[in-house]
Amino acid sequence: MEWDIVIHDEDGYVEVITSGLADKDGSLNMAHAIKDTMRSHRIMKVLIDHRNIEDVAGDSFDIYDRPKIFRLIGVILRIRIAEIIKPEHLDHFVFFETVCRNQGFKLSVFQDKDKALAWLLS
């Protein structure tokens, strides 16, 4: 998976635009990059735009362990994460949203960028 990171200092969030195949290794590498960027800019909100993702790989066990891995790499619970997805990836990302919320992360999935930003910046 590839990604570009854009910092919106004036609004206080990081935007990540992804493309390619979303898989376990790519997602974890991206999480490291996001964490480092957020820390260096002291930003607590991130908008992840997955609308250019071609496909999503992985199983339920990978998703279920993701919040634990987030904590191990240093992602803190106080951050807010809004993810924009394509309708065909809804089941995967809604499960991910539920797992993350159950582990204390503030993460919501959207199909509309304006709604995602409204939630993120509220």
N, C-alpha and C positions, 0 to 999 in steps of 0.2 A: 504494500500500500504506500502511496505517496501522499504528501501533504505540504501545504504552504501555511505559514503562520503570519497573521497580520495583527498588529497591536493597535488597539483603539484607545489610546491614553485618555483622550477627552471624555469618552464614555465609560472608561474603566473596565474594558473587557478585551479578551484575546479571541480572535476569530481563526479557526482552523478549517481549511478547505481541503477535503480528501478526494482521492481518486484511485482507481485500480481495484484490486481485490482486497477486501477487508478480511484479514486473517489474524490469528493469535499473535504471531511475532510482530507483524506490522503494527497492530493495535498497541502492543506493549511498548514498542519503540516510540510510537507517537505519544503515548502517555508520558514517557520520560521527557520528551521534547517539550510537551505542553507544561509539565510540572516545572521544568527548568526555566522556561520563558515566564511563567506566572510568578515564580519566586523572584527572578531578577527584576521584574517590573512591579512587583508588589501588587499584583492584580488577583482578585478572588473569583472572577467570572470568566467562563469560556463558552463560546458558541462554536460547535463543531458541525460543519456542513458536509453531510455524507451524500448529498444528492448526485455526486459524480461517481459514486462507487458502482462498479460493474456488478459485483456479486459479494456475498458474505459467506465466509467459510468458518467452520467451527461447530462444536456441539454444545449441548446444555452444560456439560461439566466445565468446559472452558469458561462459559459465561458465569456459571455459579461461583467459580473461584476468583473471578476478576476483582471484586472489591477487596479481597484479602491481599491479592497481588498489588493493587493500588496502594494499600497501606504499607506494604513492604518496601515499595520504591519511594515512599515519602509523600504520596498524595494525601492532603489533609481533608477532613470531613467538612470544614467550613466553606469550601468552594461551592459555587453553583455551576452546573453544567447543563446547557441546552443543546440538544442534538436535533438536526434537521435531517429527515430521511425520505427516501422514496417509498411509495405505498407498498411495493413488492417486498420490502425489507421490514415491514411493520411488525410481524410476529417476532422476529429475532430481537429487534431493538426494544419492543415492549417488555419482553422477558428480561432483557438486560436492565431496563429501567426499574422493574420490580425488584430484581436482585439487589441492585445498587441502593434503592430506597430502603429495603429491608436491612441493609448493613449501615445505614446512617448517611449515605451520600445524597445530596440535593441534585438530582438529575431528572430531567424531563425530556420527553421525545415529542417532536412536532413534525408536521409536514409542511408548515408555512413559516417562512423566515420572519415575517412581521410578528406573528404570535410568539415565536421562540424568543425574539429580542424583547418583546414586551414582558414576558415572564422573567427573562434573565435580568433585565435592568430594573425590575420592580423592587 
